Amino acid sequence: MTAPLSLCVYCGSRDGNDPAYADAAEALGKAIADHGWRLVYGAGDVGLMGRVARSAQAGGAETFGVIPTHLLQREVGKRDLTTFIVTETMHERKKVMFMNADAVVVLPGGAGSLDELFEVLTWRQLGLHAKPVYLLNVNGYWNKLTELVEHVVASGFAGDDLLGFYQVVGSVEALTEAVEAL
């Protein structure tokens, strides 16, 4: 028996102010279940994180959550996951999540999601991995970020290859097609 494809999902511990973010999180969780994939995520039961997980669980997906001890209460650690891991630090959390995933998907989120995204982009830049990274650009949420990354490259602080380290997708359906092509 082979292991299911594992998607590491980075996203907000809040819902944000556009209902489309919550809809996309729930649709992603459903797509993960429908395709027999495994969700790897931050083990929270709040915000978009919780929505992705509950939707994936409702569809019967395997779920793999990783949370540091200091966030167990704040992010309401979701203990009914297939696998629930508690780490000492945020760095350990990010490492365990990434090492247990085949690809990364980034939904809208805040500073934590940006930290996670830039860490995997940096690791890629350093040649530490070649896993695909997808920005789920719900209602243009990531437009300004991609403009910033283009500015970083144009200003000579990164090579053009940085622009190829991630793929922007406009919908869960487009993401699903991209992941199925792996």
Salt bridges, closest charged atoms under 4 A:
ASP15 OD1 - ARG51 NE 2.86
GLU26 OE2 - ARG51 NH1 2.47
ASP34 OD2 - LYS30 NZ 2.71
ASP45 OD1 - ARG54 NH1 2.55
GLU62 OE2 - ARG38 NH1 3.88
GLU75 OE1 - ARG93 NH2 2.68
ASP80 OD1 - LYS78 NZ 2.89
ASP115 OD2 - LYS94 NZ 2.65
GLU119 OE2 - HIS91 ND1 3.77
GLU119 OE1 - LYS94 NZ 2.70
GLU180 OE2 - HIS35 NE2 2.93
